[in-house]
Amino acid sequence: MTTREILEAALNLDPAERWQLIEELAASLPSDFASPEIEQSWLTEIDRRSNEIDAGTAELLVWTEV
C-alpha cells in the first residue's frame, strides 16, 4: 500500500478515528520531533484542513497536478 493510498483511506475515517490516528502517529515519532507548542499548532492546522475537507470547501488536487 502506498502512502497516498493510506492517506486516502485515512481521510475516509470519521473525525474521531482520524484524531486517534493523528495522535498515534505523532506518538510514534521521536520525542524531540516538536515542542508541545509546535505540535499543538500542527494539530490545530490539521483540524482546520480536515474540517474544510469535510465541509467541501477545500480545493483538492490530484497528486499528479501537485
C-alpha positions in Angstrom: 0.0 0.0 0.0 1.4 3.4 -0.9 1.5 6.4 1.3 -1.1 8.1 -0.9 -3.4 5.1 -0.6 -3.0 5.1 3.2 -3.8 8.9 3.3 -6.9 8.4 1.1 -8.1 5.6 3.4 -7.4 7.7 6.5 -9.4 10.6 5.0 -12.4 8.3 4.8 -12.4 7.7 8.6 -14.8 9.5 10.8 -13.3 12.5 12.7 -12.8 10.7 16.0 -10.9 7.9 14.2 -8.7 10.5 12.3 -7.8 12.2 15.6 -6.9 8.8 17.1 -4.7 8.1 14.0 -3.0 11.5 14.3 -2.3 11.0 18.0 -0.9 7.5 17.5 1.3 8.6 14.6 2.6 11.6 16.5 3.3 9.4 19.5 5.3 7.1 17.3 7.8 9.9 16.3 10.9 10.6 18.3 10.2 12.7 21.4 12.3 15.6 20.0 10.1 15.8 16.9 8.5 19.0 18.0 7.9 21.2 21.1 4.4 21.0 22.6 3.6 24.4 21.1 4.6 23.3 17.6 2.8 20.0 18.0 -0.4 21.9 19.1 -0.1 24.3 16.1 0.2 21.3 13.7 -2.9 19.6 15.3 -4.8 22.9 15.0 -3.9 23.2 11.3 -4.7 19.6 10.6 -8.1 20.0 12.3 -8.7 23.2 10.2 -7.9 21.4 7.0 -9.9 18.3 7.9 -12.9 20.5 8.7 -12.6 22.2 5.3 -12.5 18.8 3.5 -15.5 17.6 5.5 -17.4 20.8 4.7 -16.5 20.6 1.0 -14.8 24.0 1.0 -11.3 22.7 0.4 -9.8 22.7 -3.0 -8.5 19.2 -3.5 -5.9 18.4 -6.2 -4.9 15.2 -7.9 -1.4 14.2 -6.8 -0.1 14.3 -10.4 -1.2 18.0 -10.6 0.7 18.9 -7.4 
